[in-house]
Structures are given as C-alpha cells and as structure tokens.
C-alpha cells in the first residue's frame, strides 16, 4: 500500500513539474520582443519635423506585431535619451536599450542635398547575439522616402522577426530607381559635394561662380581634389622639404598625410602613422627655426592618460624626423600681415583644459620655449585656437580678432578692451577634446569644441586688411545636446567700416563641413589660393569617411 502511494506521489510530482516546464516554455515562446525607435536625425535645409514624425509613426505601425513585437512609446524613449551625449552609435544604442529594458533599438538619419535623399538606419540587438541590421539607400526626390522606409521595416520584420516581406514591391522600386549620372567636371560647387556625386575619385575644376561679391557679378573658378576615404581633421600649407614648393599637410585622427599639388596633379609625398592611443587635434606649418624647412606642428591628445603629447616634425634631408616630443602645448601658427608667421602656444592645466595665458614660442636650438604673452589683456575664455592678431581697424595698430564661446566674432585691443562684437555667429567646428573637465560654472563636462582659425590679410593690396572666416551651418536640430553636425558652409570676407566688420564677399554655400582651411599657393603657380578641407561623411561605425580638398584662385579678388 505504501509502495503504491509512493508511486502515485512521484507520478503526481512529475506531472506537476512537466506542467510547470510546459507553462514556462509557452510563456517564453509567447514573450514579446520590445523595440525602441529613436527619432531620426534630419539633415536638410528645410524644416522636416513633419517627415521625422511620419517616419516614426510609420515604423511603429509596420513593426508592431500583436503578441510578438511591441514598439514602446515615444515619450518613454525620449526620457531615456536625456543626458545622453555624442553621436548615436551601437554602443550608445545598447546603453539606451538597457535603460528602457528593450530587446532592440532602431535609429537613423535622413539627409537631403538638393534632389538627392539619403537614408541611413540601423537596428541593434541589445543582447549582442545578432549582428546589427543596417539599411542605406539613396534616391532622387522626397517621393521615394516613405516607400523605402517601408521596405526597411519589412526587411526588419523578415530578417529579425520572421515575417515575410513583399518581394514584388522591392522589385518594382528597384526598377524605378534612377540611373546614377556621372559627375561633371564643371558643375556647381554645391552639387559637387552632395552624396550623389561623391563616388568620383578624379580631381577636377569648376567654372560655375564660387565667390559672390555682393553685387550682380561673381568671380568664377575652383578646383577639387579626388575624394579621400578618410576624415580630414586639419590642414595647413608650407614648404616642408625645402625645395621651394608648397606642400599640403593634412591630419586624420592618428596620421599625417603630406601632398603636393603641381601641374594639375595632387600627389601623395608621405604618410606618417601615429600611435593608436593618439588623437590629433590640429596641424600647423611654419619655418619657425629659420632653417629653410617648415616644421609641422601637431597638437596631439594622449587618450591613455588624458594629457597633451604634442610633437614637431621636420625634414632632415632624407625623412621627416621628430625634433620635439611629449610637449604639453596646444600649438597654433598665426600669420601677421607685416611680421609674418608666429608660433603661439597654450598649456593644458591639471584641472583645466586650458591654462590661462597664450605665449609666443621660439626655437632655442633644442626646444620651443615661451618668450612672452601674445596679448597681455586677452580674456581667459579666449584660447590659442580661434584668434589672430593684425591691423583689422586699419589705424596702424594691432588688435585681437577672436571667437567667443558663442562663436561670435569679437575685437579686442591688445590691452583686453572689447572694441566690437558681431551679432551673427561664424566659425562652427566639430573638432573637440573628449576628456572630463570643469566648465566655468564648475560643472563637469566631457566634450569641449575647438573654434576655427582666422586670417587677417590684405588680399586686394589696397593697404586695408580684411578678416577671412568660415561659417559652418547646421540645417537641422541636433539629437543630442553635446553633438554638432554641420551640413553646409560658406567663406566670408569682412572689413572694418568704422562701425564694425562689414561683409566684402562670401562664397556660395558648399555642401559639407569645412573642417579646416588655409590661404597660400597650394599649386605652386605663384598665386594665392583659398584652400578648404571638406568632410562629407564622418568616420563613424558602419560608414566609411569621405573628404576632399577644394581650392579657389584668389587672384581675381586681388586685381591680378
């Protein structure tokens, strides 16, 4: 009797366990996948908020699958995005996903240049068990945006969640896709740098008007290099090998690239790779030690110990050698119309990114040492980057022209008195230092943007100087507070008219981001050129960077 009861008891326990296991399995199989959709970043001249909202709504409706896939609310996602800084990538997507307790995060961007529309999107598996699913498409006209977003939603449904997509619709859209037109060698500079034309690797020129004088006339002509598959961070010109010809020195994140433009060719002379834990911030070129070879000054951030590790390269007759290393200096070369090139520097502090005081640096035979402050009354918020010195008031007295923290131009006397402040914002840089520091309110920040350089020159040789500056333009709101993204730019020439700086001329809008520029004889023809490094695609995960160099012959503006 006892044995029979034990058998029945064991059978009951087994049945109960089996029921529990089946119940758990059924619950697991019925568990919904949760998705967070981050509102798309819109890069366009027009306000496309309505389209961003439409894309979000459409993706929500297409991906929702009753009992299997749930898209969480927009408000809940918005709360998780607070205090998130930096461009959205896979790492940040997983961070957001963990906050929201979701399985997937979908994010992307839509970029409009003229009639060309690019969609770039990605869905990330938070667990990391599946590789991210990326989608990129480029089409002509806004009419194709919604159908192609719809295709991406169906692709996600099929490849991630096992729902079948409409193959016939894909084929129909593929048949409608317009053929790519090869780029013209003489096209409008705005179109030259839009996505639809960037596949050409050939250098070329342009006859369309580039510099607008503010009147009905315009000066023609520009030259464009081939496209580079890297993101240019800085650019400078100078004779770095002592042969009497100008070289173009560019930096990427961890490399120095030296090119020479001559007889229509832009040829590589040398590439110098840096250490993996380096981040190059700026490059300048000048013959400060007066030996006939211009030195290359690299401001370098050592990411491993969060310090400056700047260095100087110089040609020794056979190769480029390091003549100064491990320097705690932010380097910058400023060109003074009368006195020529001056090397200036500023140190990084222990708790401050910039220690107060900008100094002229001179070569002592073995090192670069500070000789004295450049301007005794320079405000502390003005750093070594983003200012220059010259007679911009045309009264035979030098003043300081500088960007303030709001990227407005200010003019100071060398004693520190403010003479003028612009209403418009100029400059605008994506170049930044990414280490923790205290701002002026005492709060900790993790990103400090570096301003653009400025030039004071007398281009038309009339005895009056003008200020040359960049105006990078952001055409859409930024997804994150500390993230900058510029999609268009102009050059501006300003002169003092007795009341303030007034515009002499500006260039047509260039599609892309001007990361750095120079004034010099880039092609060794004896004439001054305006030279700009343009970034059209950033170096981010899932995307290859793309940059180019454009030049404009300034001789028409100089009366030559």
C-alpha positions in Angstrom: 0.0 0.0 0.0 2.8 2.3 0.9 4.7 1.5 -2.2 1.6 2.2 -4.4 1.2 5.6 -2.7 4.8 6.5 -3.3 4.4 5.6 -7.0 1.3 7.8 -7.2 3.0 10.6 -5.4 6.1 10.5 -7.7 3.8 10.4 -10.7 1.9 13.5 -9.5 5.0 15.4 -8.8 6.4 14.5 -12.3 3.1 15.7 -13.9 3.2 19.0 -11.9 6.8 19.6 -12.9 6.0 18.8 -16.5 3.1 21.3 -16.4 5.3 24.0 -15.0 8.0 23.4 -17.6 5.5 23.5 -20.4 3.9 26.6 -19.0 7.3 28.3 -18.8 8.2 27.3 -22.3 4.9 28.5 -23.6 5.4 31.8 -21.8 8.9 32.2 -23.2 7.7 31.5 -26.7 4.9 34.0 -26.3 7.2 36.7 -24.9 7.1 39.9 -27.0 10.1 41.5 -28.4 10.3 45.2 -27.4 11.7 47.8 -29.7 12.6 51.5 -29.1 12.6 53.8 -32.1 14.9 56.8 -31.7 13.6 59.8 -33.8 15.6 60.1 -37.0 18.2 62.9 -37.3 17.1 65.1 -40.2 19.9 66.9 -42.2 18.2 69.3 -44.6 17.9 73.0 -45.3 14.1 72.9 -44.7 12.3 72.0 -41.5 11.4 68.3 -41.9 9.9 67.8 -38.5 6.7 66.6 -40.1 8.6 63.9 -42.0 10.5 62.8 -38.9 7.2 62.3 -37.1 5.8 60.5 -40.1 8.7 58.1 -40.3 8.4 57.3 -36.6 4.7 56.7 -36.9 5.1 54.5 -40.0 7.9 52.4 -38.5 5.8 51.9 -35.3 2.8 50.7 -37.3 4.9 48.5 -39.7 6.9 46.8 -36.9 4.2 46.3 -34.4 3.0 42.6 -34.4 0.3 41.7 -32.0 1.5 39.3 -29.3 5.1 39.2 -30.8 6.6 42.7 -31.4 5.8 45.8 -29.3 7.2 49.3 -30.0 7.5 51.3 -26.8 6.0 54.8 -26.6 7.9 57.9 -27.9 7.6 59.6 -24.6 9.3 56.8 -22.8 12.1 56.7 -25.3 12.6 60.5 -25.0 13.1 60.2 -21.3 15.9 57.6 -21.9 17.7 60.0 -24.3 18.1 62.7 -21.7 21.7 63.2 -20.6 23.0 61.1 -23.5 25.7 62.9 -25.4 27.7 62.1 -28.5 26.7 60.8 -31.9 24.4 57.8 -31.7 26.2 54.5 -32.4 25.9 50.9 -31.5 27.4 51.4 -28.0 25.0 54.2 -27.2 22.1 52.3 -28.7 22.8 49.4 -26.3 23.0 51.9 -23.4 19.6 53.4 -24.3 18.2 49.9 -24.8 19.4 48.8 -21.3 17.7 51.8 -19.8 14.4 51.0 -21.5 14.7 47.3 -20.9 14.0 46.6 -24.6 15.4 44.0 -27.0 16.2 46.2 -29.9 16.9 49.9 -30.6 16.3 51.4 -34.1 17.9 54.7 -35.1 18.9 56.5 -38.2 19.2 59.7 -40.3 17.8 61.2 -43.4 19.9 63.6 -45.4 18.7 65.9 -48.2 21.1 67.6 -50.6 19.3 69.2 -53.5 17.3 66.5 -55.1 19.3 63.7 -53.5 17.8 61.9 -50.5 19.9 59.5 -48.4 18.5 57.2 -45.7 20.9 55.6 -43.2 19.5 53.4 -40.5 20.3 50.6 -38.2 18.6 48.2 -35.7 20.7 46.9 -32.9 20.2 43.8 -30.8 20.8 44.8 -27.2 21.9 41.3 -26.2 24.5 41.2 -28.9 23.5 37.8 -30.1 22.5 39.1 -33.5 24.6 41.4 -35.6 23.1 44.9 -36.3 20.9 45.1 -39.4 21.9 48.2 -41.4 20.0 49.9 -44.2 21.3 52.5 -46.6 19.6 53.9 -49.6 20.0 56.9 -51.9 17.2 58.1 -54.2 16.1 61.1 -56.2 13.3 63.2 -54.7 11.2 63.1 -51.5 8.6 60.9 -53.1 10.7 57.8 -52.6 11.4 58.3 -48.8 8.2 56.7 -47.4 8.3 53.6 -49.8 11.9 53.0 -49.0 11.4 53.3 -45.2 8.6 50.9 -45.7 10.9 48.5 -47.3 13.4 48.7 -44.4 10.6 48.0 -42.0 9.6 44.9 -44.0 13.2 43.8 -44.1 13.5 44.1 -40.3 10.2 42.1 -39.9 11.5 39.3 -42.1 15.1 39.1 -41.0 14.7 39.8 -37.3 11.2 38.6 -36.5 10.5 36.1 -39.3 7.7 37.9 -41.0 7.5 37.7 -44.8 8.2 40.9 -46.8 6.7 41.9 -50.1 9.4 41.0 -52.6 7.3 42.2 -55.5 7.4 45.8 -54.1 11.2 45.7 -53.8 11.5 44.7 -57.4 9.1 47.5 -58.5 11.0 50.1 -56.6 14.4 48.8 -57.9 13.1 49.2 -61.5 12.0 52.7 -60.7 15.4 53.7 -59.2 17.0 56.4 -61.4 20.4 55.6 -63.1 23.3 57.4 -61.5 24.6 60.3 -63.6 28.4 60.5 -63.7 29.7 63.8 -62.2 30.6 66.6 -64.4 34.0 68.2 -64.2 32.4 71.6 -64.3 29.4 71.5 -62.1 28.0 73.8 -59.4 30.2 73.5 -56.3 27.1 72.9 -54.1 26.3 69.9 -56.2 29.9 68.8 -56.4 29.9 67.8 -52.8 26.5 66.2 -52.4 26.2 62.5 -51.9 25.1 61.7 -55.4 28.4 62.9 -56.9 30.9 61.7 -54.3 31.8 58.4 -55.9 34.1 60.0 -58.4 37.7 59.7 -57.5 39.0 62.1 -60.1 40.1 65.6 -59.4 38.6 68.4 -61.5 37.8 72.0 -61.8 34.6 74.1 -61.9 33.6 77.1 -64.0 30.5 78.0 -62.0 30.5 81.1 -59.8 32.1 80.4 -56.4 32.8 83.7 -54.8 29.9 86.2 -54.7 30.9 89.8 -54.4 27.6 91.1 -53.1 26.8 92.7 -56.4 25.5 91.2 -59.6 28.9 90.0 -60.7 30.7 86.9 -59.4 34.2 85.5 -59.8 34.4 82.0 -61.3 36.6 79.1 -60.8 37.6 76.5 -58.3 39.5 73.2 -58.2 38.5 70.0 -56.4 40.8 67.1 -55.4 39.8 63.4 -55.6 37.8 62.0 -52.7 39.7 60.6 -49.8 38.5 57.6 -47.9 39.3 59.2 -44.6 38.1 62.1 -42.5 40.4 65.1 -42.6 40.8 66.7 -39.2 43.1 69.6 -40.1 45.0 71.2 -43.0 48.0 73.5 -43.4 50.3 74.7 -46.2 54.0 75.2 -46.3 57.4 74.2 -47.9 58.1 71.3 -45.6 61.1 69.8 -47.5 62.9 72.9 -48.5 62.6 72.6 -52.3 60.9 75.9 -52.7 57.4 74.3 -53.4 54.4 74.3 -51.2 53.1 71.1 -49.7 49.7 70.4 -48.3 49.8 68.8 -44.9 46.6 67.1 -43.6 45.9 65.1 -40.5 43.4 62.4 -39.7 42.7 61.1 -36.3 46.1 59.3 -36.0 48.1 60.1 -39.2 49.9 62.9 -41.0 49.3 63.0 -44.8 51.6 65.2 -47.0 50.6 66.0 -50.6 51.9 68.3 -53.3 49.7 70.0 -56.0 51.6 70.6 -59.2 50.8 70.5 -62.9 47.2 69.5 -62.2 48.2 66.5 -60.0 47.6 66.2 -56.3 50.2 63.6 -55.4 51.0 61.9 -52.1 54.5 62.6 -50.8 54.4 60.9 -47.4 52.1 59.3 -44.8 53.2 59.2 -41.2 51.2 56.9 -38.9 50.8 57.8 -35.2 50.1 55.7 -32.1 46.7 54.1 -31.6 46.1 56.0 -28.4 46.7 59.4 -30.1 44.1 61.8 -31.2 45.4 64.6 -33.4 43.6 67.9 -32.8 45.3 70.3 -35.1 48.1 70.8 -37.6 50.2 73.9 -38.4 53.1 74.5 -40.7 55.8 77.3 -40.5 59.6 77.7 -40.6 59.9 79.0 -37.0 63.5 77.9 -36.6 64.5 79.6 -39.8 66.5 76.8 -41.4 64.7 76.7 -44.7 62.4 73.8 -43.9 59.0 74.5 -42.5 58.2 72.5 -39.3 55.0 70.5 -38.9 53.3 71.2 -35.5 50.9 68.5 -34.4 48.7 69.2 -31.3 48.1 65.7 -30.0 45.9 64.3 -27.2 47.1 61.2 -25.5 43.9 59.3 -24.8 45.5 56.8 -22.5 46.5 59.3 -19.8 44.2 62.2 -20.9 47.2 64.6 -21.4 48.8 66.5 -24.3 51.5 64.7 -26.2 52.2 67.3 -28.9 55.1 67.0 -31.2 57.0 68.7 -34.1 58.2 67.1 -37.3 60.9 68.4 -39.7 62.6 67.2 -42.9 66.3 66.3 -42.3 67.2 65.7 -46.0 66.0 62.1 -46.2 62.9 61.8 -44.0 60.7 63.6 -41.5 62.1 63.4 -38.0 60.7 64.4 -34.6 62.5 67.4 -33.3 60.3 68.0 -30.3 58.1 65.4 -28.5 55.9 65.0 -25.4 55.1 68.7 -25.4 52.3 70.0 -23.1 51.4 72.7 -25.6 48.4 73.4 -27.8 50.2 74.7 -30.9 48.9 77.3 -33.4 50.6 79.4 -36.1 49.1 82.8 -36.8 50.0 84.8 -39.8 50.6 88.5 -39.2 50.5 90.7 -42.4 53.7 92.6 -41.6 55.7 90.4 -39.1 54.9 87.0 -40.8 54.2 83.7 -39.1 54.2 83.4 -35.3 54.1 80.2 -33.3 51.9 80.5 -30.3 51.0 78.0 -27.6 48.9 77.4 -24.5 49.4 74.7 -21.9 46.9 72.2 -20.5 46.3 72.5 -16.8 45.9 69.8 -14.2 42.2 70.5 -13.7 41.6 72.9 -16.6 41.7 72.1 -20.3 43.5 75.5 -21.0 45.8 77.1 -18.5 45.4 80.9 -18.6 48.0 82.6 -20.9 48.8 82.4 -24.6 52.5 82.7 -25.3 54.7 83.2 -28.3 57.0 80.2 -28.7 60.5 80.4 -30.1 63.1 77.8 -31.1 66.1 77.7 -28.7 68.2 75.2 -30.7 66.8 72.1 -28.9 63.2 73.0 -27.9 60.4 75.5 -28.2 60.2 77.9 -25.3 57.7 80.7 -24.3 59.1 84.2 -24.9 56.2 86.2 -23.6 52.4 86.6 -23.6 50.9 87.3 -27.0 48.4 89.8 -25.7 48.5 90.8 -22.0 44.8 91.5 -21.7 43.5 88.6 -23.7 40.3 87.3 -21.9 40.7 83.9 -20.2 37.9 82.4 -22.3 39.9 83.1 -25.5 42.1 80.1 -26.2 45.1 79.6 -28.5 42.6 78.3 -31.1 40.2 80.7 -32.8 42.0 84.1 -32.7 44.6 86.1 -34.6 46.3 89.5 -34.5 46.5 92.2 -37.1 45.6 95.8 -38.1 42.0 95.0 -38.9 40.9 98.5 -37.8 43.4 99.9 -40.4 44.8 102.5 -38.0 48.3 101.2 -37.8 47.7 99.5 -34.5 47.3 95.7 -34.0 44.2 94.3 -32.3 43.0 90.8 -31.5 40.2 89.2 -33.5 38.7 86.1 -31.8 35.7 83.8 -31.5 33.9 83.9 -28.1 32.2 80.9 -26.6 29.0 81.6 -28.6 31.1 81.6 -31.8 30.5 85.4 -32.3 33.4 87.5 -33.5 34.9 89.9 -31.1 37.7 92.5 -31.5 39.8 93.4 -28.5 42.6 95.9 -28.0 45.9 94.2 -27.0 45.2 95.5 -23.5 41.9 93.5 -23.4 39.3 96.2 -24.0 36.4 95.0 -26.3 36.1 97.1 -29.4 33.3 95.3 -31.2 31.1 92.1 -31.1 29.2 90.6 -34.1 25.5 89.7 -34.0 26.0 86.8 -36.3 27.7 83.5 -35.4 30.6 82.4 -37.5 33.0 79.5 -37.3 31.4 76.3 -36.0 33.6 73.3 -35.6 33.1 69.6 -35.0 36.7 69.3 -33.6 36.6 68.6 -29.9 38.6 67.4 -26.9 36.8 64.5 -25.2 38.0 64.3 -21.6 36.3 65.3 -18.4 36.8 68.9 -17.3 35.1 71.6 -15.3 33.3 74.3 -17.1 33.1 77.9 -15.9 30.1 77.1 -13.7 32.1 74.3 -12.0 30.1 71.5 -13.7 31.9 68.6 -15.2 31.7 68.2 -19.0 33.1 65.6 -21.3 33.4 67.5 -24.6 34.9 70.9 -25.5 34.7 72.1 -29.1 37.7 73.9 -30.5 37.0 77.1 -32.6 38.1 77.7 -36.2 41.2 79.6 -37.2 41.0 83.2 -38.5 43.1 85.1 -41.1 43.8 88.8 -41.3 45.1 89.6 -44.8 45.2 92.4 -47.5 44.0 90.4 -50.5 43.4 93.2 -53.0 46.6 95.0 -51.9 44.8 98.3 -51.3 46.5 98.8 -47.9 43.4 97.7 -46.0 43.1 94.4 -44.3 40.2 92.0 -44.2 39.2 89.1 -41.9 38.6 85.8 -43.6 36.5 83.3 -41.7 34.3 80.2 -42.1 30.6 80.0 -41.4 29.6 76.3 -41.0 25.8 75.9 -40.9 23.7 73.4 -39.1 20.4 72.9 -41.0 18.6 70.7 -38.5 18.3 70.3 -34.8 20.7 68.0 -33.1 19.5 64.8 -31.4 21.9 65.3 -28.5 22.8 68.5 -26.7 26.6 68.0 -27.0 26.7 66.7 -30.6 27.4 69.0 -33.5 26.7 68.2 -37.1 27.2 70.7 -39.9 26.0 70.1 -43.5 26.7 73.4 -45.3 29.3 76.2 -45.2 30.4 79.5 -46.7 33.6 81.5 -46.5 33.2 85.2 -45.6 35.4 88.2 -46.0 34.8 91.1 -43.6 36.4 94.6 -43.4 36.2 97.4 -40.8 33.9 100.2 -42.0 34.3 102.5 -39.0 31.3 101.0 -37.1 32.1 97.3 -37.3 33.1 94.4 -39.6 31.0 94.5 -42.8 30.9 91.9 -45.5 33.1 92.2 -48.6 32.1 88.9 -50.2 31.1 85.4 -49.4 31.2 82.1 -51.3 28.3 80.1 -52.4 27.2 77.6 -49.9 29.3 74.4 -50.0 27.5 71.2 -49.1 29.5 69.5 -46.4 31.5 70.6 -43.3 34.6 72.8 -43.6 36.9 71.2 -41.0 39.9 73.5 -41.7 41.3 75.9 -44.3 44.4 77.8 -45.3 45.5 80.7 -47.6 48.6 80.1 -49.7 49.9 79.0 -53.1 48.8 75.4 -53.0 49.5 74.6 -56.7 52.8 76.5 -56.9 51.7 78.8 -59.7 52.7 82.0 -57.8 49.2 82.9 -57.0 47.3 82.9 -53.6 44.6 80.3 -53.2 41.8 79.8 -50.6 42.1 76.1 -49.7 39.5 74.2 -47.7 39.2 70.6 -46.4 35.6 69.4 -46.8 34.1 66.5 -44.9 31.0 64.9 -46.4 30.9 61.7 -44.5 32.2 61.2 -40.9 34.3 58.4 -39.6 31.6 56.5 -37.6 30.7 52.9 -37.1 29.1 51.4 -40.2 30.2 54.2 -42.5 33.3 55.0 -44.5 34.6 58.5 -44.1 34.9 60.8 -47.2 36.7 64.1 -47.5 38.0 66.3 -50.3 40.1 69.4 -50.8 38.8 72.4 -52.8 40.8 75.5 -53.8 39.8 78.8 -55.2 42.3 81.1 -57.0 42.2 84.5 -55.1 43.9 86.4 -57.9 40.7 87.9 -59.4 39.9 89.4 -56.0 43.5 90.8 -55.8 43.1 92.6 -59.2 45.6 90.3 -60.9 
